[in-house]
Amino acid sequence: MKKRVTGIGGLFFKTKDPNATKEWYKKHLGFPTDDWGCTFWWKDKEGKDCSTQWSPFPEDTKYYTPSKKEFMFNYRVENLVELLKVLKEEGVTIVGEMEEYDYGKFGWIMDNDGNKIELWEPKDAAFQ
């Protein structure tokens, strides 16, 4: 297995008022926010369109469970099925089951500091 993480897929964090936070970032920093937060588009070294998601979550979200942190990173990966097998063999804690949607596959792991990490094998074209 050559590549594991290919980039940052998203930054998710808890806030008291996600809508107010999205509006603040829209007004002061020019984020083009929507219901989910903000999607940043960029091109990889081969010129392929890629995205990174910025999303504020409500303070009471259970999406980061079992992590107790106020944030969760999402990393872009290639071949999530194979990567999850390798990580499991390496003793990494896998959280839940892999899920697949029209915009990609998702899997979750825990790092050595107790942070839940989301792994995303994206289908960027689904957003365009």
Secondary structure, DSSP 8 states (H G I E B T S, - for coil): ---SEEEEEEEEEEES-HHHHHHHHHHHH----BTTBEEEEEE-TT--EEEEEEEEEETT--TTTT--SSEEEEEEES-HHHHHHHHHHTT-EEEEEEEEETTEEEEEEE-TTS-EEEEEEE-GGGG-
